[in-house]
Amino acid sequence: MKSSTAFLAAVLPSVAFGLISDKMKAKGKLYWGSALDPNTIAITQIANIAATGDFGCFTPENSGKWDATEPARGQFNFTGFDALVSFATSHGKLVRGHTLVWHSQLPAWVSAIGDAATLTSVIQNHVSTVMGRHKGQILAWDVVNEVFNDDGTFRNSVFFNLLGENFIDIAFKAARQADPNAKLFINDFNLDGPGKKIDAMVALIGRLKSRGVPIDGVGTQSHLILGQVGGVAGSIQRLATTGLQVAITELDVRIPKPVTAATLQQQQTDFNTVTKACLAVPQCVGITSWGVSDKTSWVDSTFPTFDSPLLFDDNFQKKPAYTGVDSALN
Ligand code: XIL
């Protein structure tokens, strides 16, 4: 008999040994990613998992947002964002930038701007300075985030109120100039099934393209609820009809409390379904889950009646959800 390695290689499919981001790449995708930031890198178990082939791309969970990067006009702070980029690049991982123009985590000084000309130059300066910081090192940026209400109308924000839809054009044009190599995305939530919001997104992308606005991709956040993932495959296909790249940018599947063995099993099925939905569409470039471990997920504070939305549990162990992803990739 040959070595035990040769024996194993003969009886098991070769991919069975891989980790999930590596397996995504083997399927022609760019990565499986995670939200990460200095606060979570500081947890040794999370940093160790993040360094493995399970994760190939990181999104700054908070450190790239306006309140972190430009808390006062013209005064930039890249402490957190620099640390995230440095962790990623030193481990050979990609970075998705997040996010430049968003109504939330926006400093009061921006919301207080009262005229279109000032706001235009403030957007342009913010985009060029933040994207310029790590120019050439960022795979993709969420240039604008959450511009729509759930009924498909534009959200009220200082941006829409002063500039109308044109704020999106202004942001993307500034973004292309700032880092021509970065893929430029529009990103939103509740695009996970048919309805007015995804209709509005597809229509907007059509208008942006017809105006020559430089846009490369659409991100669907995919903050999902257990058992409610049946629309995801259709949504990915629909978003791909725009001709843009598609990314699942903030995936989590939150479980109503109390979490049981049965609901963890359902979560395995749901993660399997979502992974297959991306694999089925060539334009879907990758999936980012919104954190490594349940221990630090935003769900705990944001949706207190839900829990355990990620691939690794509170003790940093792989959950059934991980197996759901893994088996979709085998
Ligand atoms: C969340 C972070 O995970 C939290 O830590 C923070 O307190 C609030 O923002 N949509 C987005 C993300 O685009 O930036 C949000 O991240 C989750 C919803």
py3Dmol code that shows the C-alpha trace and the ligand (Angstrom):
import py3Dmol

protein = """\
ATOM      1  CA  MET A   1       0.000   0.000   0.000  1.00  0.00           C
ATOM      2  CA  LYS A   2       1.116   3.517  -0.799  1.00  0.00           C
ATOM      3  CA  SER A   3       1.296   6.323   1.736  1.00  0.00           C
ATOM      4  CA  SER A   4      -1.841   7.211   3.644  1.00  0.00           C
ATOM      5  CA  THR A   5      -1.905  10.574   1.839  1.00  0.00           C
ATOM      6  CA  ALA A   6      -2.145   8.808  -1.491  1.00  0.00           C
ATOM      7  CA  PHE A   7      -4.861   6.581  -0.098  1.00  0.00           C
ATOM      8  CA  LEU A   8      -6.876   9.580   1.124  1.00  0.00           C
ATOM      9  CA  ALA A   9      -6.373  11.380  -2.172  1.00  0.00           C
ATOM     10  CA  ALA A  10      -7.802   8.354  -3.932  1.00  0.00           C
ATOM     11  CA  VAL A  11     -10.914   8.025  -1.821  1.00  0.00           C
ATOM     12  CA  LEU A  12     -11.817  11.662  -1.118  1.00  0.00           C
ATOM     13  CA  PRO A  13     -12.527  14.436  -3.591  1.00  0.00           C
ATOM     14  CA  SER A  14      -9.475  16.687  -3.620  1.00  0.00           C
ATOM     15  CA  VAL A  15     -11.486  19.798  -2.730  1.00  0.00           C
ATOM     16  CA  ALA A  16     -12.594  18.283   0.574  1.00  0.00           C
ATOM     17  CA  PHE A  17      -9.475  19.615   2.287  1.00  0.00           C
ATOM     18  CA  GLY A  18      -9.901  23.251   1.258  1.00  0.00           C
ATOM     19  CA  LEU A  19     -11.141  26.221   3.208  1.00  0.00           C
ATOM     20  CA  ILE A  20     -14.103  28.204   1.981  1.00  0.00           C
ATOM     21  CA  SER A  21     -12.449  31.254   0.413  1.00  0.00           C
ATOM     22  CA  ASP A  22      -9.949  28.987  -1.321  1.00  0.00           C
ATOM     23  CA  LYS A  23     -12.837  26.877  -2.569  1.00  0.00           C
ATOM     24  CA  MET A  24     -14.672  29.984  -3.832  1.00  0.00           C
ATOM     25  CA  LYS A  25     -11.561  30.838  -5.862  1.00  0.00           C
ATOM     26  CA  ALA A  26     -11.415  27.304  -7.212  1.00  0.00           C
ATOM     27  CA  LYS A  27     -14.997  27.882  -8.430  1.00  0.00           C
ATOM     28  CA  GLY A  28     -13.932  31.029 -10.298  1.00  0.00           C
ATOM     29  CA  LYS A  29     -15.053  33.517  -7.639  1.00  0.00           C
ATOM     30  CA  LEU A  30     -12.740  36.101  -6.090  1.00  0.00           C
ATOM     31  CA  TYR A  31     -13.192  35.405  -2.379  1.00  0.00           C
ATOM     32  CA  TRP A  32     -15.286  34.508   0.629  1.00  0.00           C
ATOM     33  CA  GLY A  33     -14.927  37.562   2.848  1.00  0.00           C
ATOM     34  CA  SER A  34     -15.806  39.002   6.210  1.00  0.00           C
ATOM     35  CA  ALA A  35     -16.369  42.305   7.927  1.00  0.00           C
ATOM     36  CA  LEU A  36     -13.407  42.992  10.183  1.00  0.00           C
ATOM     37  CA  ASP A  37     -11.889  45.961  11.995  1.00  0.00           C
ATOM     38  CA  PRO A  38      -9.266  46.669  14.668  1.00  0.00           C
ATOM     39  CA  ASN A  39     -11.727  45.795  17.461  1.00  0.00           C
ATOM     40  CA  THR A  40     -12.276  42.295  16.095  1.00  0.00           C
ATOM     41  CA  ILE A  41      -8.684  41.778  14.921  1.00  0.00           C
ATOM     42  CA  ALA A  42      -7.774  42.349  18.582  1.00  0.00           C
ATOM     43  CA  ILE A  43      -9.558  39.099  19.486  1.00  0.00           C
ATOM     44  CA  THR A  44      -6.880  36.478  18.933  1.00  0.00           C
ATOM     45  CA  GLN A  45      -9.248  33.685  17.894  1.00  0.00           C
ATOM     46  CA  ILE A  46     -10.854  35.936  15.269  1.00  0.00           C
ATOM     47  CA  ALA A  47      -7.510  37.117  13.906  1.00  0.00           C
ATOM     48  CA  ASN A  48      -6.365  33.502  13.658  1.00  0.00           C
ATOM     49  CA  ILE A  49      -9.456  32.416  11.722  1.00  0.00           C
ATOM     50  CA  ALA A  50      -9.306  35.522   9.523  1.00  0.00           C
ATOM     51  CA  ALA A  51      -5.761  34.650   8.531  1.00  0.00           C
ATOM     52  CA  THR A  52      -6.758  31.232   7.155  1.00  0.00           C
ATOM     53  CA  GLY A  53      -8.027  30.298   3.716  1.00  0.00           C
ATOM     54  CA  ASP A  54     -11.584  30.585   5.015  1.00  0.00           C
ATOM     55  CA  PHE A  55     -11.425  34.332   4.390  1.00  0.00           C
ATOM     56  CA  GLY A  56      -9.891  36.030   1.373  1.00  0.00           C
ATOM     57  CA  CYS A  57     -11.267  39.554   1.584  1.00  0.00           C
ATOM     58  CA  PHE A  58     -12.105  41.994   4.369  1.00  0.00           C
ATOM     59  CA  THR A  59     -14.540  44.865   4.579  1.00  0.00           C
ATOM     60  CA  PRO A  60     -13.916  47.494   7.277  1.00  0.00           C
ATOM     61  CA  GLU A  61     -16.995  47.065   9.461  1.00  0.00           C
ATOM     62  CA  ASN A  62     -16.931  50.683  10.656  1.00  0.00           C
ATOM     63  CA  SER A  63     -13.496  52.219  10.108  1.00  0.00           C
ATOM     64  CA  GLY A  64     -14.123  53.317   6.512  1.00  0.00           C
ATOM     65  CA  LYS A  65     -17.329  55.215   7.257  1.00  0.00           C
ATOM     66  CA  TRP A  66     -17.619  58.996   7.135  1.00  0.00           C
ATOM     67  CA  ASP A  67     -17.842  59.513  10.910  1.00  0.00           C
ATOM     68  CA  ALA A  68     -14.575  57.585  11.305  1.00  0.00           C
ATOM     69  CA  THR A  69     -12.637  58.982   8.338  1.00  0.00           C
ATOM     70  CA  GLU A  70     -13.675  62.676   8.256  1.00  0.00           C
ATOM     71  CA  PRO A  71     -15.223  63.544  11.626  1.00  0.00           C
ATOM     72  CA  ALA A  72     -14.676  67.260  11.016  1.00  0.00           C
ATOM     73  CA  ARG A  73     -14.587  68.940   7.628  1.00  0.00           C
ATOM     74  CA  GLY A  74     -11.217  68.433   5.988  1.00  0.00           C
ATOM     75  CA  GLN A  75      -9.799  66.627   9.030  1.00  0.00           C
ATOM     76  CA  PHE A  76      -9.211  63.033   8.112  1.00  0.00           C
ATOM     77  CA  ASN A  77      -8.456  60.119  10.431  1.00  0.00           C
ATOM     78  CA  PHE A  78      -7.371  56.796   8.999  1.00  0.00           C
ATOM     79  CA  THR A  79      -6.214  55.040  12.144  1.00  0.00           C
ATOM     80  CA  GLY A  80      -8.738  52.203  11.995  1.00  0.00           C
ATOM     81  CA  PHE A  81      -8.934  51.918   8.222  1.00  0.00           C
ATOM     82  CA  ASP A  82      -5.140  51.799   7.895  1.00  0.00           C
ATOM     83  CA  ALA A  83      -4.955  49.006  10.479  1.00  0.00           C
ATOM     84  CA  LEU A  84      -7.597  46.961   8.656  1.00  0.00           C
ATOM     85  CA  VAL A  85      -5.854  47.395   5.287  1.00  0.00           C
ATOM     86  CA  SER A  86      -2.515  46.538   6.834  1.00  0.00           C
ATOM     87  CA  PHE A  87      -3.880  43.329   8.403  1.00  0.00           C
ATOM     88  CA  ALA A  88      -5.448  42.344   5.084  1.00  0.00           C
ATOM     89  CA  THR A  89      -2.490  43.058   2.843  1.00  0.00           C
ATOM     90  CA  SER A  90       0.047  41.527   5.211  1.00  0.00           C
ATOM     91  CA  HIS A  91      -1.989  38.302   5.084  1.00  0.00           C
ATOM     92  CA  GLY A  92      -2.408  38.412   1.311  1.00  0.00           C
ATOM     93  CA  LYS A  93      -6.124  39.237   1.474  1.00  0.00           C
ATOM     94  CA  LEU A  94      -8.265  41.575  -0.609  1.00  0.00           C
ATOM     95  CA  VAL A  95     -10.175  44.590   0.746  1.00  0.00           C
ATOM     96  CA  ARG A  96     -13.668  45.849  -0.121  1.00  0.00           C
ATOM     97  CA  GLY A  97     -13.924  49.528   0.830  1.00  0.00           C
ATOM     98  CA  HIS A  98     -17.073  50.508   2.743  1.00  0.00           C
ATOM     99  CA  THR A  99     -18.559  53.106   2.420  1.00  0.00           C
ATOM    100  CA  LEU A 100     -18.235  56.621   1.005  1.00  0.00           C
ATOM    101  CA  VAL A 101     -21.670  58.234   0.785  1.00  0.00           C
ATOM    102  CA  TRP A 102     -24.261  56.948   3.267  1.00  0.00           C
ATOM    103  CA  HIS A 103     -26.926  58.676   5.358  1.00  0.00           C
ATOM    104  CA  SER A 104     -25.924  56.719   8.475  1.00  0.00           C
ATOM    105  CA  GLN A 105     -22.798  57.071  10.599  1.00  0.00           C
ATOM    106  CA  LEU A 106     -22.586  60.477   8.939  1.00  0.00           C
ATOM    107  CA  PRO A 107     -21.196  63.370  11.002  1.00  0.00           C
ATOM    108  CA  ALA A 108     -23.600  66.161  11.905  1.00  0.00           C
ATOM    109  CA  TRP A 109     -21.486  68.712  10.047  1.00  0.00           C
ATOM    110  CA  VAL A 110     -22.332  67.031   6.735  1.00  0.00           C
ATOM    111  CA  SER A 111     -26.052  66.806   7.493  1.00  0.00           C
ATOM    112  CA  ALA A 112     -26.003  70.516   8.362  1.00  0.00           C
ATOM    113  CA  ILE A 113     -24.771  71.611   4.914  1.00  0.00           C
ATOM    114  CA  GLY A 114     -27.469  73.760   3.294  1.00  0.00           C
ATOM    115  CA  ASP A 115     -26.408  74.321  -0.297  1.00  0.00           C
ATOM    116  CA  ALA A 116     -25.749  72.114  -3.293  1.00  0.00           C
ATOM    117  CA  ALA A 117     -22.406  73.606  -4.305  1.00  0.00           C
ATOM    118  CA  THR A 118     -20.843  73.112  -0.874  1.00  0.00           C
ATOM    119  CA  LEU A 119     -22.175  69.581  -0.584  1.00  0.00           C
ATOM    120  CA  THR A 120     -20.855  68.706  -4.046  1.00  0.00           C
ATOM    121  CA  SER A 121     -17.332  69.770  -3.199  1.00  0.00           C
ATOM    122  CA  VAL A 122     -17.522  68.098   0.215  1.00  0.00           C
ATOM    123  CA  ILE A 123     -18.529  64.796  -1.431  1.00  0.00           C
ATOM    124  CA  GLN A 124     -15.782  65.119  -4.035  1.00  0.00           C
ATOM    125  CA  ASN A 125     -13.124  65.877  -1.437  1.00  0.00           C
ATOM    126  CA  HIS A 126     -14.286  63.051   0.846  1.00  0.00           C
ATOM    127  CA  VAL A 127     -14.318  60.482  -1.947  1.00  0.00           C
ATOM    128  CA  SER A 128     -10.968  61.500  -3.389  1.00  0.00           C
ATOM    129  CA  THR A 129      -9.204  61.657  -0.028  1.00  0.00           C
ATOM    130  CA  VAL A 130     -10.577  58.405   1.410  1.00  0.00           C
ATOM    131  CA  MET A 131     -10.118  56.436  -1.807  1.00  0.00           C
ATOM    132  CA  GLY A 132      -6.743  58.041  -2.412  1.00  0.00           C
ATOM    133  CA  ARG A 133      -5.446  56.727   0.914  1.00  0.00           C
ATOM    134  CA  HIS A 134      -4.964  53.140  -0.277  1.00  0.00           C
ATOM    135  CA  LYS A 135      -5.241  53.756  -4.010  1.00  0.00           C
ATOM    136  CA  GLY A 136      -4.479  50.629  -6.009  1.00  0.00           C
ATOM    137  CA  GLN A 137      -4.888  48.323  -3.005  1.00  0.00           C
ATOM    138  CA  ILE A 138      -8.674  48.132  -2.780  1.00  0.00           C
ATOM    139  CA  LEU A 139     -10.579  45.602  -4.880  1.00  0.00           C
ATOM    140  CA  ALA A 140     -13.933  47.388  -4.771  1.00  0.00           C
ATOM    141  CA  TRP A 141     -15.671  50.251  -2.996  1.00  0.00           C
ATOM    142  CA  ASP A 142     -19.268  50.639  -1.885  1.00  0.00           C
ATOM    143  CA  VAL A 143     -19.452  54.174  -3.271  1.00  0.00           C
ATOM    144  CA  VAL A 144     -23.044  54.799  -2.219  1.00  0.00           C
ATOM    145  CA  ASN A 145     -24.961  52.797   0.350  1.00  0.00           C
ATOM    146  CA  GLU A 146     -28.692  52.415   1.070  1.00  0.00           C
ATOM    147  CA  VAL A 147     -30.047  55.160  -1.195  1.00  0.00           C
ATOM    148  CA  PHE A 148     -33.534  53.625  -1.343  1.00  0.00           C
ATOM    149  CA  ASN A 149     -36.487  53.244   0.989  1.00  0.00           C
ATOM    150  CA  ASP A 150     -38.170  49.842   0.929  1.00  0.00           C
ATOM    151  CA  ASP A 151     -40.927  51.230  -1.340  1.00  0.00           C
ATOM    152  CA  GLY A 152     -38.337  52.121  -3.985  1.00  0.00           C
ATOM    153  CA  THR A 153     -38.423  55.879  -3.428  1.00  0.00           C
ATOM    154  CA  PHE A 154     -35.184  57.674  -2.642  1.00  0.00           C
ATOM    155  CA  ARG A 155     -34.338  57.944   1.009  1.00  0.00           C
ATOM    156  CA  ASN A 156     -34.386  61.408   2.529  1.00  0.00           C
ATOM    157  CA  SER A 157     -30.827  62.405   3.271  1.00  0.00           C
ATOM    158  CA  VAL A 158     -28.869  65.607   2.951  1.00  0.00           C
ATOM    159  CA  PHE A 159     -27.493  64.143  -0.268  1.00  0.00           C
ATOM    160  CA  PHE A 160     -30.823  63.480  -1.973  1.00  0.00           C
ATOM    161  CA  ASN A 161     -32.491  66.538  -0.532  1.00  0.00           C
ATOM    162  CA  LEU A 162     -29.907  68.982  -1.890  1.00  0.00           C
ATOM    163  CA  LEU A 163     -28.740  67.237  -5.054  1.00  0.00           C
ATOM    164  CA  GLY A 164     -31.474  64.790  -6.079  1.00  0.00           C
ATOM    165  CA  GLU A 165     -30.353  61.611  -7.818  1.00  0.00           C
ATOM    166  CA  ASN A 166     -27.327  63.507  -9.143  1.00  0.00           C
ATOM    167  CA  PHE A 167     -25.503  62.932  -5.834  1.00  0.00           C
ATOM    168  CA  ILE A 168     -24.937  59.392  -7.022  1.00  0.00           C
ATOM    169  CA  ASP A 169     -23.405  60.560 -10.303  1.00  0.00           C
ATOM    170  CA  ILE A 170     -21.159  63.003  -8.431  1.00  0.00           C
ATOM    171  CA  ALA A 171     -19.916  60.304  -6.050  1.00  0.00           C
ATOM    172  CA  PHE A 172     -19.188  57.700  -8.744  1.00  0.00           C
ATOM    173  CA  LYS A 173     -17.385  60.167 -11.010  1.00  0.00           C
ATOM    174  CA  ALA A 174     -15.186  61.284  -8.126  1.00  0.00           C
ATOM    175  CA  ALA A 175     -14.572  57.646  -7.214  1.00  0.00           C
ATOM    176  CA  ARG A 176     -13.415  56.629 -10.691  1.00  0.00           C
ATOM    177  CA  GLN A 177     -10.966  59.546 -10.728  1.00  0.00           C
ATOM    178  CA  ALA A 178      -9.662  58.755  -7.258  1.00  0.00           C
ATOM    179  CA  ASP A 179      -8.807  55.081  -7.885  1.00  0.00           C
ATOM    180  CA  PRO A 180      -9.368  53.902 -11.468  1.00  0.00           C
ATOM    181  CA  ASN A 181      -8.536  50.290 -10.518  1.00  0.00           C
ATOM    182  CA  ALA A 182     -11.215  49.884  -7.874  1.00  0.00           C
ATOM    183  CA  LYS A 183     -14.541  48.351  -8.884  1.00  0.00           C
ATOM    184  CA  LEU A 184     -17.279  50.834  -7.988  1.00  0.00           C
ATOM    185  CA  PHE A 185     -20.410  49.426  -6.346  1.00  0.00           C
ATOM    186  CA  ILE A 186     -23.826  50.617  -5.284  1.00  0.00           C
ATOM    187  CA  ASN A 187     -24.955  48.677  -2.200  1.00  0.00           C
ATOM    188  CA  ASP A 188     -28.291  48.181  -0.425  1.00  0.00           C
ATOM    189  CA  PHE A 189     -30.356  45.847   1.765  1.00  0.00           C
ATOM    190  CA  ASN A 190     -33.730  44.153   1.272  1.00  0.00           C
ATOM    191  CA  LEU A 191     -32.914  43.280  -2.311  1.00  0.00           C
ATOM    192  CA  ASP A 192     -33.448  39.617  -1.387  1.00  0.00           C
ATOM    193  CA  GLY A 193     -36.652  39.032  -3.289  1.00  0.00           C
ATOM    194  CA  PRO A 194     -38.978  40.601  -5.828  1.00  0.00           C
ATOM    195  CA  GLY A 195     -40.507  43.980  -5.006  1.00  0.00           C
ATOM    196  CA  LYS A 196     -40.333  47.713  -5.430  1.00  0.00           C
ATOM    197  CA  LYS A 197     -36.875  48.075  -3.945  1.00  0.00           C
ATOM    198  CA  ILE A 198     -35.071  45.763  -6.365  1.00  0.00           C
ATOM    199  CA  ASP A 199     -37.160  47.222  -9.218  1.00  0.00           C
ATOM    200  CA  ALA A 200     -35.939  50.694  -8.234  1.00  0.00           C
ATOM    201  CA  MET A 201     -32.330  49.486  -8.019  1.00  0.00           C
ATOM    202  CA  VAL A 202     -32.383  47.889 -11.459  1.00  0.00           C
ATOM    203  CA  ALA A 203     -34.050  50.988 -12.959  1.00  0.00           C
ATOM    204  CA  LEU A 204     -31.522  53.331 -11.321  1.00  0.00           C
ATOM    205  CA  ILE A 205     -28.585  51.292 -12.626  1.00  0.00           C
ATOM    206  CA  GLY A 206     -30.097  51.556 -16.108  1.00  0.00           C
ATOM    207  CA  ARG A 207     -30.280  55.345 -15.819  1.00  0.00           C
ATOM    208  CA  LEU A 208     -26.739  55.597 -14.431  1.00  0.00           C
ATOM    209  CA  LYS A 209     -25.374  53.514 -17.288  1.00  0.00           C
ATOM    210  CA  SER A 210     -27.282  55.525 -19.895  1.00  0.00           C
ATOM    211  CA  ARG A 211     -25.795  58.717 -18.441  1.00  0.00           C
ATOM    212  CA  GLY A 212     -22.305  57.228 -18.630  1.00  0.00           C
ATOM    213  CA  VAL A 213     -21.803  57.160 -14.865  1.00  0.00           C
ATOM    214  CA  PRO A 214     -18.856  54.866 -14.057  1.00  0.00           C
ATOM    215  CA  ILE A 215     -20.388  51.992 -12.095  1.00  0.00           C
ATOM    216  CA  ASP A 216     -19.118  48.407 -12.029  1.00  0.00           C
ATOM    217  CA  GLY A 217     -21.160  46.506  -9.512  1.00  0.00           C
ATOM    218  CA  VAL A 218     -24.197  46.135  -7.325  1.00  0.00           C
ATOM    219  CA  GLY A 219     -23.975  44.810  -3.791  1.00  0.00           C
ATOM    220  CA  THR A 220     -26.819  43.076  -2.035  1.00  0.00           C
ATOM    221  CA  GLN A 221     -26.183  43.199   1.692  1.00  0.00           C
ATOM    222  CA  SER A 222     -28.237  40.076   2.459  1.00  0.00           C
ATOM    223  CA  HIS A 223     -28.974  40.551   6.145  1.00  0.00           C
ATOM    224  CA  LEU A 224     -31.356  37.610   6.125  1.00  0.00           C
ATOM    225  CA  ILE A 225     -33.797  36.024   8.545  1.00  0.00           C
ATOM    226  CA  LEU A 226     -33.785  32.277   9.155  1.00  0.00           C
ATOM    227  CA  GLY A 227     -35.848  30.383   6.600  1.00  0.00           C
ATOM    228  CA  GLN A 228     -36.464  33.472   4.454  1.00  0.00           C
ATOM    229  CA  VAL A 229     -33.896  32.987   1.725  1.00  0.00           C
ATOM    230  CA  GLY A 230     -36.073  31.609  -1.067  1.00  0.00           C
ATOM    231  CA  GLY A 231     -35.881  34.814  -3.102  1.00  0.00           C
ATOM    232  CA  VAL A 232     -32.109  35.163  -3.062  1.00  0.00           C
ATOM    233  CA  ALA A 233     -31.282  33.137  -6.188  1.00  0.00           C
ATOM    234  CA  GLY A 234     -33.811  35.070  -8.276  1.00  0.00           C
ATOM    235  CA  SER A 235     -32.515  38.371  -6.953  1.00  0.00           C
ATOM    236  CA  ILE A 236     -28.911  37.587  -7.853  1.00  0.00           C
ATOM    237  CA  GLN A 237     -30.044  36.661 -11.355  1.00  0.00           C
ATOM    238  CA  ARG A 238     -32.129  39.823 -11.628  1.00  0.00           C
ATOM    239  CA  LEU A 239     -29.277  42.060 -10.467  1.00  0.00           C
ATOM    240  CA  ALA A 240     -27.004  40.366 -12.996  1.00  0.00           C
ATOM    241  CA  THR A 241     -29.348  41.441 -15.809  1.00  0.00           C
ATOM    242  CA  THR A 242     -27.941  44.961 -15.296  1.00  0.00           C
ATOM    243  CA  GLY A 243     -24.674  43.731 -16.791  1.00  0.00           C
ATOM    244  CA  LEU A 244     -22.799  44.728 -13.630  1.00  0.00           C
ATOM    245  CA  GLN A 245     -20.828  42.568 -11.249  1.00  0.00           C
ATOM    246  CA  VAL A 246     -22.901  41.371  -8.313  1.00  0.00           C
ATOM    247  CA  ALA A 247     -21.606  40.774  -4.785  1.00  0.00           C
ATOM    248  CA  ILE A 248     -23.247  39.527  -1.620  1.00  0.00           C
ATOM    249  CA  THR A 249     -21.714  42.113   0.663  1.00  0.00           C
ATOM    250  CA  GLU A 250     -22.914  41.662   4.261  1.00  0.00           C
ATOM    251  CA  LEU A 251     -24.368  38.181   4.598  1.00  0.00           C
ATOM    252  CA  ASP A 252     -25.804  36.992   7.887  1.00  0.00           C
ATOM    253  CA  VAL A 253     -28.791  34.779   8.692  1.00  0.00           C
ATOM    254  CA  ARG A 254     -30.208  35.698  12.080  1.00  0.00           C
ATOM    255  CA  ILE A 255     -32.027  33.111  14.161  1.00  0.00           C
ATOM    256  CA  PRO A 256     -34.986  33.958  16.414  1.00  0.00           C
ATOM    257  CA  LYS A 257     -34.170  33.272  20.064  1.00  0.00           C
ATOM    258  CA  PRO A 258     -33.896  30.740  21.568  1.00  0.00           C
ATOM    259  CA  VAL A 259     -31.473  29.090  19.164  1.00  0.00           C
ATOM    260  CA  THR A 260     -31.965  25.312  18.954  1.00  0.00           C
ATOM    261  CA  ALA A 261     -30.319  22.387  17.176  1.00  0.00           C
ATOM    262  CA  ALA A 262     -33.174  22.509  14.666  1.00  0.00           C
ATOM    263  CA  THR A 263     -32.741  26.187  13.870  1.00  0.00           C
ATOM    264  CA  LEU A 264     -28.980  25.789  13.525  1.00  0.00           C
ATOM    265  CA  GLN A 265     -29.761  23.028  11.026  1.00  0.00           C
ATOM    266  CA  GLN A 266     -32.113  25.350   9.124  1.00  0.00           C
ATOM    267  CA  GLN A 267     -29.344  27.936   9.098  1.00  0.00           C
ATOM    268  CA  GLN A 268     -27.044  25.380   7.481  1.00  0.00           C
ATOM    269  CA  THR A 269     -29.619  24.942   4.714  1.00  0.00           C
ATOM    270  CA  ASP A 270     -29.997  28.705   4.315  1.00  0.00           C
ATOM    271  CA  PHE A 271     -26.257  29.352   3.979  1.00  0.00           C
ATOM    272  CA  ASN A 272     -26.086  26.488   1.498  1.00  0.00           C
ATOM    273  CA  THR A 273     -28.889  28.054  -0.558  1.00  0.00           C
ATOM    274  CA  VAL A 274     -27.277  31.500  -0.600  1.00  0.00           C
ATOM    275  CA  THR A 275     -23.856  30.131  -1.545  1.00  0.00           C
ATOM    276  CA  LYS A 276     -25.350  28.151  -4.420  1.00  0.00           C
ATOM    277  CA  ALA A 277     -27.221  31.277  -5.584  1.00  0.00           C
ATOM    278  CA  CYS A 278     -23.907  33.073  -6.084  1.00  0.00           C
ATOM    279  CA  LEU A 279     -22.206  30.055  -7.650  1.00  0.00           C
ATOM    280  CA  ALA A 280     -25.022  29.793 -10.211  1.00  0.00           C
ATOM    281  CA  VAL A 281     -24.439  33.295 -11.602  1.00  0.00           C
ATOM    282  CA  PRO A 282     -21.120  34.028 -13.340  1.00  0.00           C
ATOM    283  CA  GLN A 283     -21.348  37.753 -12.528  1.00  0.00           C
ATOM    284  CA  CYS A 284     -21.538  37.066  -8.784  1.00  0.00           C
ATOM    285  CA  VAL A 285     -17.938  37.738  -7.774  1.00  0.00           C
ATOM    286  CA  GLY A 286     -17.971  36.833  -4.099  1.00  0.00           C
ATOM    287  CA  ILE A 287     -19.715  36.583  -0.764  1.00  0.00           C
ATOM    288  CA  THR A 288     -18.839  38.528   2.364  1.00  0.00           C
ATOM    289  CA  SER A 289     -20.306  37.445   5.693  1.00  0.00           C
ATOM    290  CA  TRP A 290     -20.797  40.297   8.159  1.00  0.00           C
ATOM    291  CA  GLY A 291     -18.280  39.152  10.729  1.00  0.00           C
ATOM    292  CA  VAL A 292     -16.358  36.010  11.631  1.00  0.00           C
ATOM    293  CA  SER A 293     -17.956  34.968  14.918  1.00  0.00           C
ATOM    294  CA  ASP A 294     -21.391  35.273  16.515  1.00  0.00           C
ATOM    295  CA  LYS A 295     -19.529  36.693  19.503  1.00  0.00           C
ATOM    296  CA  THR A 296     -19.108  40.112  17.888  1.00  0.00           C
ATOM    297  CA  SER A 297     -22.003  40.307  15.412  1.00  0.00           C
ATOM    298  CA  TRP A 298     -23.969  43.555  15.103  1.00  0.00           C
ATOM    299  CA  VAL A 299     -27.146  41.433  15.358  1.00  0.00           C
ATOM    300  CA  ASP A 300     -26.851  41.185  19.167  1.00  0.00           C
ATOM    301  CA  SER A 301     -27.439  44.904  19.652  1.00  0.00           C
ATOM    302  CA  THR A 302     -29.465  45.684  16.529  1.00  0.00           C
ATOM    303  CA  PHE A 303     -31.975  42.807  16.596  1.00  0.00           C
ATOM    304  CA  PRO A 304     -32.074  41.739  20.260  1.00  0.00           C
ATOM    305  CA  THR A 305     -34.701  39.041  19.694  1.00  0.00           C
ATOM    306  CA  PHE A 306     -32.364  37.294  17.231  1.00  0.00           C
ATOM    307  CA  ASP A 307     -28.996  35.620  17.619  1.00  0.00           C
ATOM    308  CA  SER A 308     -26.173  33.554  16.079  1.00  0.00           C
ATOM    309  CA  PRO A 309     -26.143  34.798  12.455  1.00  0.00           C
ATOM    310  CA  LEU A 310     -22.629  33.800  11.302  1.00  0.00           C
ATOM    311  CA  LEU A 311     -20.407  30.810  10.448  1.00  0.00           C
ATOM    312  CA  PHE A 312     -18.444  30.571  13.719  1.00  0.00           C
ATOM    313  CA  ASP A 313     -20.101  30.447  17.142  1.00  0.00           C
ATOM    314  CA  ASP A 314     -19.476  32.424  20.337  1.00  0.00           C
ATOM    315  CA  ASN A 315     -16.576  30.061  21.096  1.00  0.00           C
ATOM    316  CA  PHE A 316     -15.083  30.525  17.610  1.00  0.00           C
ATOM    317  CA  GLN A 317     -16.040  26.996  16.523  1.00  0.00           C
ATOM    318  CA  LYS A 318     -17.433  26.161  13.089  1.00  0.00           C
ATOM    319  CA  LYS A 319     -21.222  25.911  13.081  1.00  0.00           C
ATOM    320  CA  PRO A 320     -23.538  23.824  10.893  1.00  0.00           C
ATOM    321  CA  ALA A 321     -23.844  27.035   8.805  1.00  0.00           C
ATOM    322  CA  TYR A 322     -20.173  26.608   7.873  1.00  0.00           C
ATOM    323  CA  THR A 323     -20.886  23.088   6.673  1.00  0.00           C
ATOM    324  CA  GLY A 324     -23.759  24.510   4.600  1.00  0.00           C
ATOM    325  CA  VAL A 325     -21.336  26.811   2.791  1.00  0.00           C
ATOM    326  CA  ASP A 326     -18.655  24.154   2.512  1.00  0.00           C
ATOM    327  CA  SER A 327     -20.935  21.533   1.013  1.00  0.00           C
ATOM    328  CA  ALA A 328     -22.222  24.022  -1.573  1.00  0.00           C
ATOM    329  CA  LEU A 329     -18.589  24.457  -2.613  1.00  0.00           C
ATOM    330  CA  ASN A 330     -17.754  20.746  -2.862  1.00  0.00           C
TER     331      ASN A 330
END
"""
ligand_1 = """\
18
XIL
C -23.091 48.056 11.070
C -21.930 47.575 11.913
O -21.845 46.171 11.801
C -22.128 47.985 13.353
O -20.964 47.681 14.118
C -22.426 49.484 13.449
O -22.726 49.820 14.786
C -23.577 49.852 12.555
O -23.288 49.450 11.217
N -25.609 48.020 6.626
C -24.324 48.425 6.368
C -23.274 48.227 7.412
O -24.032 48.850 5.237
O -22.299 49.243 7.364
C -23.855 48.114 8.780
O -22.807 47.802 9.700
C -24.952 47.085 8.814
C -26.078 47.490 7.884
"""
view = py3Dmol.view(width=600, height=400)
view.addModel(protein, "pdb")
view.setStyle({"model": 0}, {"cartoon": {"style": "trace"}})
view.addModel(ligand_1, "xyz")
view.setStyle({"model": 1}, {"stick": {}})
view.zoomTo()
view.show()
